[in-house]
Amino acid sequence: MAVYDTIRLPKKARVEDDYKLRLWYRLPGEARVERNIKMEQIMTNRLDRGFMRYQNEFEEAALRVLRSGWYITGRELTAFEEAYAAYCGASYCVGCGNGLDALTLACRAIGCGKGDEVIVQGNTFIASVMGISIAGATPVFAEPDENYQLDPAGIEEKITENTKAVMVVHLYGQAAKMEEIAAVCRKHKLKLIEDCAQSHGARYHGKMTGTFGDIGCFSFYPSKNLGCFGDGGAVITNSEEYRDRIRLLRNYGSKVRYYNEEVGMNSRLDEIQAALLSVRLKHLPELIEERRELAKRYLAGIQNEKIHLPQLQEGADHVFHQFVLRCKDRDALMKYLEERKISTIIHYPVPPHLAQAYADLGYREGDLPITERYAKEVVSIPMFNGLTREEQDYVIDAINAF
Ligand SMILES: Cc1ncc(COP(=O)(O)O)c(C=O)c1O
């Protein structure tokens, strides 16, 4: 039974020991009723709610494309690319197949390949690292700061004569300290790539993430703050050269059909996804505002000395792609919440330097102590557009009672 979809719980609804909600309500003309309601699991994300809110607009956009007879690299893609570049304050946007491809294309466009090293933070989703590897370069891991972002203070010690670029990941939706990181890159003549897969609309000192470096890379995976209904991605840049090279590489290395200049990829953002993204982009400011409001309620409501709350970095307006707690007893907390029908997830349990996929790089446990500590302690709690106040209060009460 979808309790929260059909009944607005009164303020007095309390979490009971038997993990059910005890609900008081009054029907017209009747006395107060007290009932136990079996709770529906509170998921870490509910994409259906994101769809339902703008259902008519999404359906209209999808039908428009289906009826057009044009499905790849057409008007919808151009319209979205222009709108997204304008939203970000970048000169150009080039759509592609997904976030991993955006990162790979960016690394290739700046000329990163065999023998080159790219410095990247240890605590990221593996795609950031694989983008570097697929381009042929070698990832070199650095430690994050107290806000989970690449620590500018640790970059210089990782630079060698082979270092070609730094890749910054605005993890969980909060910008890294970009002015300091960009200054290190300028000083050492390194390229700067931003992985913005989690930071659509997040700014640092008023400037959009993705516009500090040479190329900003986005994923539009369905759960992202700007998500499509399948896979999708894009890069933004102010460089005509990078724009043209990425357009070439995403399309089999060809500008003119069947004339291939180099070995490229097939990585295009198709027309339906572009049309659906244009709908979502129109609403992105209000969607981000809603996430910020939810985050504010969590920050004010969760009061438990065993829980470390996210810290707000000065000048960075967090868009809360994830709401990430830290807890020394993380696994017990997750089990406790699951018993109370609250889903949680770890972003990310295995840091890439210790992943089997990267065993040949020769890293060992203990090489990146801050990254490894975060991997053992972080846990993300439900955060999505459409999370109700009642659900949130239930989560807050449960965490406070842990
Ligand atoms: C930080 C980060 N980088 C890259 C990606 C890869 O994006 P995609 O899944 O679209 O390939 C994701 C998301 O999945 C991500 O969270």
The ligand as a Tripos MOL2 file, in Angstrom:
@<TRIPOS>MOLECULE
LIG
   16    16     1     0     0
SMALL
NO_CHARGES

@<TRIPOS>ATOM
      1 C1         31.0610   11.2190  -10.6490 C.3       1 LIG1
      2 C2         30.5480   10.4580  -11.8330 C.ar      1 LIG1
      3 N1         31.2880   10.4320  -12.9530 N.ar      1 LIG1
      4 C3         30.8740    9.7880  -14.0410 C.ar      1 LIG1
      5 C4         29.6760    9.1110  -14.0740 C.ar      1 LIG1
      6 C5         29.3340    8.2930  -15.2700 C.3       1 LIG1
      7 O1         28.1550    8.6250  -15.8840 O.3       1 LIG1
      8 P1         27.3540    7.5440  -16.7520 P.3       1 LIG1
      9 O2         26.7480    6.5790  -15.8390 O.co2     1 LIG1
     10 O3         26.3700    8.3870  -17.4910 O.co2     1 LIG1
     11 O4         28.3540    6.9200  -17.6810 O.co2     1 LIG1
     12 C6         28.8520    9.1510  -12.9470 C.ar      1 LIG1
     13 C7         27.5230    8.5420  -12.8810 C.2       1 LIG1
     14 O5         27.1390    7.4930  -13.0480 O.2       1 LIG1
     15 C8         29.3210    9.8200  -11.7860 C.ar      1 LIG1
     16 O6         28.5840    9.8430  -10.6720 O.3       1 LIG1
@<TRIPOS>BOND
     1     1     2 1
     2     2     3 ar
     3     2    15 ar
     4     3     4 ar
     5     4     5 ar
     6     5     6 1
     7     5    12 ar
     8     6     7 1
     9     7     8 1
    10     8     9 2
    11     8    10 1
    12     8    11 1
    13    12    13 1
    14    12    15 ar
    15    13    14 2
    16    15    16 1
@<TRIPOS>SUBSTRUCTURE
     1 LIG1         1 GROUP 0 **** ****
